Every structure is written in C-alpha cells, then in structure tokens.
C-alpha cells in the first residue's frame, strides 16, 4: 500500500460517494442516487468491458502492461548493469561503493529496518489493520476500498508473499526450491520447525549469523515469521469479505508482533555488531542476500512481466474470454515476485519511484475512467527526478501499475468477460 496521503483522501472521497450495508461474496457498493433524475450515472467500480469501449479497454491494458514491463526491466538492469553511472547496484550494495553504504553493517541495518521491518509493519498496520479499523468503526465502504487487491481477491496471497519476502531476506535464499509447500495450506504445520527443511537457511544468511550469537532471538524471529504467514493464510477467502473476522485480528496481531521484534530486538542487536571481527561475516551476508535473493527475484519479476505484456497484447489483438483468463493468470504470476520483493524496496526501486509506479493503492478509479475515455496515454507517464510529494507524478502513478491492470482484468475475483 503506497502513497498514504492519497490513500486517506481517496477513502474520504469514496466514503462520501458510496454506501454499503455489508460485505458478502457478491455484494458490491451501490452509488448514491444522482441528484438529477434525468441523467444516468454508472458507478465506476461497476463499469464493464463492452463492445463500445473494447478498443480503448484493450489499449489501456496494453499501455499499463507495457509500463510494468519497462519498470521491471529498468529495475533489473539497475541492479545488474548500471545505476546512474555508478555501476550495478548489486556491486554498490555488496562492496559499499559510490558512497551509498559506509560498511557491511550499514547494509545489514538497511536489510532489517528499511526492508524486513518496513514490510512486516505495513502488512500488519496498513494492509490489514487500516481496512479493519475503518470497517469496525462503521465506515464499511471505506474499509472495503482500503483492501489492496480486492478486484482479484488476491489480497491474502499478496500479504503472505510479503511475509515470505521477510523470510527470504532473513534466510538468505528464495523459496522456489519447494513452491508447492510455500504456496500450500499452512494449517498442517504447527511451527516453523515442522515447515522448514534442512537447507532452507543459508550458512551465510542473517539467520545463521544471529543463531551463532543469540540463538533465542533467532528462534523467536523464525517462529514469528512463520506464525505471521500462517495467520494470514487462515483468513477466510477473500479478505475483502472477512475484514472484521477473528482471523483478520489474529493476522494483524501476528504481523505487528513480528514487526515489533524486528525493530525492538533484532535491529538493536545488529547495531552492536561493530567489532571488526564481524566484518567478513557481515559482508558475506550482504553478498548472499544480493546474489541469492534480490537478483533472482528481480530476474523473475522481469521475466513474468514480459509474459504479462505478451498475454495482454494477445488479448488486445484477439479479445476473447480465454484470452481474458490468460491475461489474468499472467497478472497473478507477475504479481508474485513483486510481492516477494517488498522486503527490499531499497535503492533504485525507491529512489526512482518504481514502487508507486508499479503498486500504487488505492486507485483513482474516476481518473482511470476518464483516461479510458480520452485515451490520452501520456497521462500515465512522468519525467524528471522522483518526488513523492509531486501531485503531477502522483496523478500519473495512480492510473498505472498492477492495480490499474487488475481493475481492467478482474471483477469479483474472476476474469472479466467479453460477452
């Protein structure tokens, strides 16, 4: 969830516009009656793909997928080829060049504070707790629209993948060795000891290093990472229809507990590792993190977004229900590596504004409809240095990215249809 100022203004606008009595599998917010009975209005959230808007719809999908592909490629190239004339960001991070990091310890501190803690805290306090607080306060429509990825009903898996990104960062490896287990039912596992296999934790990981110095803290972190993922997966599907459930409360609590441990216990402990004897080990952790976690994740992000662009272009050239479904499946595949990268939104992804480019939420649906009508696609782009306070940049970012494409692809958790 990005751009908090926009988030709250959007929620306020939505709460003034829509009314809803309850969340259910098929209930959708209904618009207030138009003040002019002679003018028919359509809730933008209820807009459908039609023969009349088919060409513009397909072109909008393509333009959005194209920008996602470009951003994913730029991000991968920044880490592997060159970042602003200073060589690959991978080298900048691992070797502490270009003045970005003063030491290996500074790299580890960023992994913990800007990475692991940041996303654990965001999942608990923003992605789950914000909708919950709005919903239980009585503002149910605002609670609904605060749920990220509710068009596709993919919120629960997004949030779980965010926690897996914490796990990957801490364990020094990605989880692709056992995708069926990672993507499966976590209720069968009582604790992380039941879930983790030998080799899940790399010897040059932050986890292995902390275990050698403070095994109790390492055990606590590993248990809390797993507990957060398990609690999220226990929320009845979809989250948007179960915002105020007991399971949602348990999930936000588990995520917030993990975030508290990361910032109040792990980070202070890491900050004590200033002795020169630790430098070589810390350097190895930074290298393992980049080579085995960041680069493979960004390579997958680039690959899957290129497949998404191809699937969207196939739909644009040949609209059909099957091609709508293929594009939806490609969106889900491209979404996964992005969500598993959110524990390391550092460097180029933050400095270049690629995070809100690709993942701004909530949507400015009214602006999306206006752009669909005008087809003025240059409104999706911006230039110059990124400024998170720029209204011009924010306006462009709010009509592009994964969630704009999600709106164009999905409705009520299912692929849209051409019929």
C-alpha positions as CSV (number, residue, x, y, z in Angstrom):
1,X,0.0,0.0,0.0
2,X,1.6,3.2,-1.1
3,X,1.1,7.0,-1.1
4,X,-0.6,7.3,2.2
5,X,-1.8,10.9,1.6
6,X,-3.6,9.8,-1.5
7,X,-4.9,6.8,0.4
8,X,-6.7,8.9,3.0
9,X,-8.1,11.4,0.5
10,X,-9.3,8.6,-1.7
11,X,-11.0,6.9,1.2
12,X,-12.7,10.1,2.2
13,X,-14.0,10.7,-1.3
14,X,-15.2,7.1,-1.5
15,X,-17.0,7.3,1.8
16,X,-18.9,10.3,0.6
17,X,-19.8,8.7,-2.7
18,X,-20.7,5.1,-1.9
19,X,-22.9,3.3,0.6
20,X,-22.8,-0.3,1.6
21,X,-24.5,-2.4,4.3
22,X,-22.4,-5.5,4.5
23,X,-19.6,-7.5,2.9
24,X,-20.5,-10.7,1.1
25,X,-19.3,-12.8,-1.8
26,X,-21.4,-10.9,-4.3
27,X,-22.3,-7.6,-2.8
28,X,-20.9,-4.5,-4.4
29,X,-21.1,-0.9,-3.2
30,X,-24.0,0.9,-4.8
31,X,-23.8,4.6,-5.9
32,X,-25.8,7.3,-4.3
33,X,-28.8,8.4,-6.4
34,X,-27.9,11.1,-8.9
35,X,-29.2,14.5,-7.9
36,X,-30.5,14.9,-11.5
37,X,-33.0,12.1,-12.2
38,X,-32.7,12.8,-15.9
39,X,-29.0,11.9,-16.0
40,X,-28.0,8.2,-15.7
41,X,-24.8,7.6,-13.8
42,X,-22.7,4.4,-13.6
43,X,-20.6,3.5,-10.5
44,X,-17.1,3.4,-12.0
45,X,-16.4,0.3,-9.9
46,X,-19.3,-1.4,-11.8
47,X,-18.0,-0.5,-15.3
48,X,-17.8,-3.5,-17.6
49,X,-16.0,-4.3,-20.8
50,X,-18.3,-3.7,-23.7
51,X,-18.3,-3.6,-27.5
52,X,-18.3,0.2,-27.3
53,X,-15.2,0.5,-25.1
54,X,-13.5,-2.7,-26.3
55,X,-10.7,-1.0,-28.3
56,X,-9.9,1.6,-25.6
57,X,-10.0,-1.1,-22.9
58,X,-7.6,-3.3,-24.7
59,X,-5.3,-0.4,-25.4
60,X,-5.3,0.7,-21.8
61,X,-4.5,-2.8,-20.7
62,X,-1.6,-2.9,-23.1
63,X,-0.2,0.6,-22.1
64,X,-0.3,-0.4,-18.4
65,X,1.4,-3.8,-19.0
66,X,4.0,-2.1,-21.2
67,X,4.9,0.4,-18.4
68,X,5.1,-2.5,-15.9
69,X,7.4,-4.4,-18.3
70,X,9.6,-1.2,-18.7
71,X,9.8,-0.6,-14.9
72,X,10.6,-4.3,-14.2
73,X,13.4,-4.2,-16.8
74,X,14.8,-0.9,-15.5
75,X,14.9,-2.3,-12.0
76,X,16.7,-5.4,-13.0
77,X,19.2,-3.5,-15.2
78,X,19.9,-1.1,-12.4
79,X,20.9,-3.9,-10.1
80,X,22.8,-5.9,-12.8
81,X,24.2,-3.4,-15.3
82,X,24.3,0.2,-14.1
83,X,22.7,2.6,-11.6
84,X,23.1,6.2,-12.5
85,X,26.6,5.8,-13.9
86,X,28.0,4.1,-10.8
87,X,27.9,0.5,-12.0
88,X,25.5,-2.2,-10.9
89,X,23.6,-1.5,-7.7
90,X,24.4,-5.1,-6.7
91,X,28.1,-4.0,-6.6
92,X,27.3,-0.8,-4.8
93,X,25.5,-2.7,-2.1
94,X,27.9,-5.7,-1.8
95,X,31.1,-3.6,-2.0
96,X,29.8,-0.4,-0.4
97,X,30.9,1.8,-3.4
98,X,29.5,5.1,-4.7
99,X,29.0,6.4,-1.1
100,X,25.7,4.6,-0.7
101,X,26.8,2.5,2.3
102,X,29.6,3.1,4.8
103,X,30.1,-0.6,5.7
104,X,28.7,-4.1,5.5
105,X,27.0,-3.4,8.8
106,X,25.1,-0.4,7.2
107,X,23.9,-2.8,4.6
108,X,22.6,-5.3,7.2
109,X,20.9,-2.4,9.1
110,X,19.0,-1.4,5.9
111,X,18.0,-5.0,5.3
112,X,16.4,-5.1,8.7
113,X,15.0,-1.6,9.1
114,X,14.1,-0.5,5.6
115,X,13.4,-4.0,4.4
116,X,12.1,-6.6,6.8
117,X,10.6,-4.4,9.5
118,X,9.1,-2.0,6.9
119,X,7.0,-4.6,5.1
120,X,6.0,-6.6,8.2
121,X,4.8,-3.4,9.8
122,X,3.0,-2.4,6.6
123,X,1.2,-5.7,6.3
124,X,0.0,-5.5,9.9
125,X,-0.8,-1.8,10.4
126,X,-1.8,-0.8,6.9
127,X,-2.8,-3.7,4.7
128,X,-4.8,-5.5,7.3
129,X,-5.4,-3.0,10.2
130,X,-6.4,0.0,8.2
131,X,-9.3,-1.7,6.5
132,X,-10.3,-3.4,9.8
133,X,-10.3,-0.1,11.7
134,X,-12.4,1.6,9.1
135,X,-14.8,-1.3,8.9
136,X,-15.4,-1.8,12.6
137,X,-15.8,2.0,13.1
138,X,-19.0,1.7,11.0
139,X,-17.5,3.1,7.7
140,X,-17.8,-0.2,5.9
141,X,-17.5,1.1,2.4
142,X,-14.2,2.8,3.3
143,X,-13.0,-0.4,4.9
144,X,-13.8,-2.3,1.7
145,X,-12.0,0.1,-0.6
146,X,-8.9,0.1,1.7
147,X,-8.3,-3.6,0.9
148,X,-5.5,-3.9,-1.6
149,X,-6.0,-6.4,-4.5
150,X,-9.7,-6.8,-3.9
151,X,-10.7,-6.8,-7.6
152,X,-8.8,-10.1,-8.0
153,X,-9.5,-11.3,-4.4
154,X,-5.7,-11.9,-4.2
155,X,-5.1,-9.9,-1.0
156,X,-4.4,-12.8,1.3
157,X,-1.7,-14.3,-1.0
158,X,-0.2,-10.9,-1.6
159,X,0.2,-10.4,2.1
160,X,1.6,-13.9,2.7
161,X,4.1,-13.3,-0.1
162,X,5.2,-10.1,1.7
163,X,6.0,-12.2,4.8
164,X,7.8,-14.7,2.6
165,X,10.0,-11.8,1.4
166,X,11.0,-11.2,5.0
167,X,11.7,-14.9,5.3
168,X,13.8,-14.9,2.1
169,X,15.8,-11.9,3.3
170,X,16.4,-13.5,6.7
171,X,17.2,-17.0,5.4
172,X,19.4,-15.8,2.6
173,X,17.6,-17.7,-0.1
174,X,14.4,-17.7,-2.2
175,X,11.8,-20.3,-1.6
176,X,11.5,-21.7,-5.1
177,X,13.0,-25.0,-4.0
178,X,9.6,-26.0,-2.7
179,X,7.0,-23.9,-4.3
180,X,4.2,-26.4,-3.6
181,X,4.9,-26.1,0.1
182,X,5.2,-22.3,0.2
183,X,2.0,-21.9,-1.8
184,X,0.1,-24.6,0.0
185,X,-2.0,-24.9,3.2
186,X,0.0,-23.8,6.2
187,X,-2.5,-25.1,8.7
188,X,-0.9,-28.6,8.5
189,X,2.3,-27.2,10.1
190,X,2.4,-26.5,13.8
191,X,5.5,-24.3,13.8
192,X,8.4,-23.3,11.7
193,X,10.3,-26.4,12.8
194,X,7.6,-28.5,11.0
195,X,7.7,-26.3,8.0
196,X,11.4,-25.6,7.3
197,X,13.6,-28.2,5.7
198,X,17.3,-28.7,6.1
199,X,19.0,-26.2,3.7
200,X,16.2,-23.6,3.9
201,X,18.6,-21.4,5.8
202,X,21.8,-20.5,4.0
203,X,25.0,-20.6,6.0
204,X,25.8,-17.0,5.0
205,X,22.3,-15.8,6.0
206,X,21.4,-13.2,8.6
207,X,19.5,-16.0,10.4
208,X,22.6,-18.3,10.6
209,X,24.7,-15.4,12.0
210,X,22.2,-14.4,14.6
211,X,21.8,-18.0,15.6
212,X,25.5,-18.3,16.3
213,X,25.4,-15.3,18.6
214,X,21.9,-15.2,20.0
215,X,20.0,-18.4,19.3
216,X,17.0,-17.4,21.4
217,X,16.4,-14.3,19.2
218,X,16.9,-16.3,16.0
219,X,14.3,-18.9,17.2
220,X,11.9,-16.1,18.0
221,X,12.2,-14.4,14.7
222,X,11.8,-17.6,12.7
223,X,8.8,-18.6,14.7
224,X,7.2,-15.2,14.3
225,X,7.8,-15.1,10.5
226,X,6.0,-18.4,10.1
227,X,3.3,-17.5,12.5
228,X,2.5,-14.3,10.6
229,X,2.3,-16.2,7.2
230,X,0.2,-18.9,8.7
231,X,-2.2,-16.4,10.4
232,X,-2.7,-14.5,7.1
233,X,-3.4,-17.7,5.2
234,X,-6.0,-18.6,7.9
235,X,-8.2,-15.6,7.0
236,X,-11.2,-16.9,5.1
237,X,-11.0,-16.1,1.4
238,X,-11.4,-13.4,0.2
239,X,-10.1,-11.0,2.8
240,X,-12.3,-8.2,1.5
241,X,-15.4,-10.2,2.7
242,X,-13.9,-11.0,6.0
243,X,-12.3,-7.8,7.1
244,X,-13.6,-7.9,10.7
245,X,-13.1,-11.7,11.2
246,X,-11.3,-13.1,14.2
247,X,-8.7,-14.5,11.8
248,X,-8.0,-11.0,10.5
249,X,-7.4,-9.7,14.0
250,X,-5.0,-12.7,14.6
251,X,-3.2,-12.0,11.4
252,X,-2.7,-8.3,12.1
253,X,-1.5,-9.1,15.6
254,X,1.0,-11.7,14.3
255,X,2.4,-9.3,11.7
256,X,2.7,-6.4,14.3
257,X,4.4,-8.8,16.8
258,X,6.9,-9.7,14.1
259,X,7.5,-6.0,13.2
260,X,8.0,-5.2,16.9
261,X,10.6,-7.9,17.4
262,X,12.5,-6.8,14.2
263,X,12.7,-3.2,15.3
264,X,13.0,-3.5,19.1
265,X,15.2,-6.6,19.3
266,X,16.8,-7.6,16.1
267,X,17.9,-4.1,14.9
268,X,19.4,-3.1,18.3
269,X,21.3,-6.4,18.4
270,X,22.6,-5.9,14.9
271,X,23.7,-2.4,15.9
272,X,26.0,-4.0,18.5
273,X,28.0,-5.9,15.8
274,X,30.6,-3.2,15.3
275,X,33.6,-5.2,16.1
276,X,36.0,-5.6,13.2
277,X,35.9,-9.4,13.7
278,X,32.3,-9.4,12.4
279,X,33.0,-7.5,9.2
280,X,33.9,-10.5,7.0
281,X,30.7,-12.4,8.1
282,X,28.5,-9.3,7.6
283,X,30.0,-8.8,4.1
284,X,29.2,-12.5,3.2
285,X,25.6,-11.9,4.4
286,X,25.2,-8.9,2.2
287,X,26.6,-10.8,-0.8
288,X,24.4,-13.8,-0.2
289,X,21.3,-11.5,0.1
290,X,22.0,-9.8,-3.2
291,X,23.1,-12.9,-5.2
292,X,20.6,-15.4,-3.9
293,X,17.6,-13.3,-3.0
294,X,17.5,-9.9,-4.7
295,X,18.8,-10.7,-8.2
296,X,16.8,-13.9,-8.7
297,X,13.6,-12.2,-7.5
298,X,14.1,-9.3,-9.9
299,X,15.0,-11.6,-12.7
300,X,11.7,-13.4,-12.2
301,X,9.9,-10.1,-12.0
302,X,11.3,-9.1,-15.4
303,X,10.5,-12.4,-16.9
304,X,7.0,-12.6,-15.6
305,X,6.1,-9.0,-16.6
306,X,7.3,-9.7,-20.1
307,X,4.9,-12.7,-20.2
308,X,2.2,-10.5,-18.8
309,X,2.8,-8.0,-21.6
310,X,2.6,-10.7,-24.2
311,X,-0.7,-12.1,-22.7
312,X,-2.2,-8.6,-22.6
313,X,-1.2,-7.9,-26.2
314,X,-2.7,-11.2,-27.2
315,X,-6.0,-10.2,-25.7
316,X,-5.8,-6.7,-27.3
317,X,-5.3,-8.3,-30.8
318,X,-7.8,-11.1,-30.2
319,X,-10.3,-10.3,-27.4
320,X,-11.9,-13.5,-26.0
321,X,-12.9,-14.9,-22.7
322,X,-10.0,-17.3,-22.9
323,X,-7.5,-14.5,-23.5
324,X,-9.0,-12.5,-20.7
325,X,-8.4,-15.5,-18.4
326,X,-4.9,-16.0,-19.8
327,X,-4.1,-12.4,-19.0
328,X,-5.5,-12.7,-15.5
329,X,-3.3,-15.8,-14.9
330,X,-0.3,-13.9,-16.2
331,X,-1.1,-11.0,-13.8
332,X,-1.1,-13.4,-10.9
333,X,2.3,-14.8,-12.0
334,X,3.8,-11.4,-12.4
335,X,2.4,-10.2,-9.1
336,X,4.1,-12.9,-7.0
337,X,7.8,-11.8,-7.5
338,X,6.8,-8.2,-6.9
339,X,5.2,-9.0,-3.5
340,X,8.2,-11.2,-2.7
341,X,10.5,-8.2,-3.3
342,X,8.8,-5.9,-0.8
343,X,11.3,-6.7,2.0
344,X,13.9,-5.0,-0.1
345,X,12.3,-1.8,-1.5
346,X,15.7,-0.1,-1.4
347,X,18.0,1.6,-3.9
348,X,16.6,2.1,-7.4
349,X,13.1,0.9,-6.7
350,X,12.7,3.6,-4.0
351,X,14.9,6.4,-5.5
352,X,13.3,6.2,-8.9
353,X,9.7,5.9,-7.7
354,X,9.3,2.4,-9.2
355,X,7.4,1.2,-6.2
356,X,4.4,3.6,-6.6
357,X,4.8,3.3,-10.4
358,X,4.0,-0.4,-10.2
359,X,2.0,-0.7,-7.0
360,X,0.1,2.5,-6.0
361,X,-3.0,1.8,-4.0
362,X,-5.8,2.7,-3.7
363,X,-6.8,3.5,-7.3
364,X,-8.2,6.8,-8.6
365,X,-10.9,4.9,-10.4
366,X,-12.6,8.1,-11.6
367,X,-9.3,9.2,-13.2
368,X,-8.9,5.7,-14.8
369,X,-12.4,6.0,-16.4
370,X,-11.5,9.5,-17.7
371,X,-8.3,8.1,-19.2
372,X,-10.2,5.2,-20.7
373,X,-12.5,7.7,-22.4
374,X,-9.8,10.1,-23.5
375,X,-7.1,7.5,-24.4
376,X,-4.5,10.2,-23.7
377,X,-1.9,7.6,-22.6
378,X,0.8,10.1,-22.0
379,X,-1.0,11.0,-18.7
380,X,0.4,7.7,-17.4
381,X,4.0,8.9,-17.7
382,X,6.1,11.4,-15.9
383,X,9.7,12.6,-16.2
384,X,12.4,14.2,-14.1
385,X,13.6,13.2,-10.7
386,X,11.1,11.4,-8.5
387,X,9.4,13.5,-5.8
388,X,6.9,11.6,-3.7
389,X,5.1,14.9,-2.9
390,X,4.6,15.9,-6.5
391,X,0.9,15.9,-7.4
392,X,1.7,15.6,-11.1
393,X,3.8,12.4,-10.5
394,X,1.2,11.1,-8.1
395,X,-1.6,11.6,-10.6
396,X,0.3,9.6,-13.3
397,X,1.1,6.8,-10.9
398,X,-2.5,6.4,-9.7
399,X,-3.6,5.4,-13.2
400,X,-1.0,2.8,-13.9
401,X,0.6,-0.3,-12.3
402,X,-0.6,-3.6,-11.1
403,X,-3.8,-2.4,-9.6
404,X,-5.0,-0.5,-12.6
405,X,-4.4,-3.6,-14.7
406,X,-6.1,-5.6,-12.0
407,X,-9.2,-3.4,-12.3
408,X,-9.2,-3.8,-16.1
409,X,-8.8,-7.6,-15.9
410,X,-10.8,-8.8,-12.8
411,X,-14.2,-8.4,-11.4
412,X,-15.3,-10.0,-8.1
413,X,-12.3,-12.2,-8.1
414,X,-12.9,-13.6,-11.6
415,X,-11.6,-12.7,-15.1
416,X,-13.8,-10.3,-16.9
417,X,-15.6,-11.5,-20.0
418,X,-16.2,-10.1,-23.5
419,X,-19.8,-11.4,-23.5
